[in-house]
Amino acid sequence: MTPGLILIDLLALLLAAIGLLLAFRQRLVRRLWSRLRGRTAKGPRPNEEDPVHYALIIFGVMLMAFGLIIFAFATGYAFA
């Protein structure tokens, strides 16, 4: 395996991991964002719909799929 392939695979797996966190671990991501901005985390009220919730799910799943596809195509092309 070449160093370029390893770098591409690591980047693709990083994208997949970030997408997984965005889609399924939204509280963790929001806490990290609030710490980076230096603010306290404000979640939605219990009976209130969060407008960002579904956008994060869609974006996270798309990012995860994109990372996995890059990983599969790059590795498959290198070994073919």
N, C-alpha and C positions, 0 to 999 in steps of 0.2 A: 504494500500500500504506500502510495506516495504521500508526502507531507501535505500536498494540496488537497488530496481526498480526505485526509484526516481533519484538516481545518474546515472543509465544507461540511463534513459529517457532524463535527462538533457544533458548528453554527446552526445546522438544521435541527439538531437535538435541542439546542438552546431555544430556538424558536418554538419547537413543540412543547417544551417545558413551560415557557412563558405563556403560550396559548392555553395550556392546561390550567395554569394558575388563574388566568383571566376568566376562563369559562366556569371553573368549578370551585375556586377558592377566592371569591370576591372580597370577603371580609379581610383576608390577609393582605390582598393587593391594596385595598383602600387604606388599611392601617399603614402600610409601607409608604404609600403616596402622601399620607398626611404627615408622617414623620419626616419625609424628605422636604416637605414644604414648611415644616415647623408649626403645624396647626394640630388641633385636636380632631380626632376622627368623629364626624357627625354622620350617623347612619340615618336611614329613613325612619319616620315614625312608624309604630307598629301597624296601624291601619291604613297607611299611605302607600300608594304605588310608587316604586322607584323607577324613574324614567331611564336610568342608565343600566339597569339590571339586564335587560334583554339585549341591549347593544353590546355589553361586555360578553355575554354568552356567545353571540353571533361572531364577534370579532375574535374571541378566544378560540372557538372551534375552527374558524377559518385559518388562523395563524398556526394552530396545532396541525391541521391537515396539510398546510403548505410546508411546514417543517418536515413532516414525515414523508411527503412526496419528494422533496429535495433530497432527503437522506436516501430513499429507495432508488431514485433515478441515478444519483451520482454513484452510489455503491454498485448498483446493477450495471451501469455503463463501464465502470472501472474493472469489474470482474468478468465482463462478457468478452 
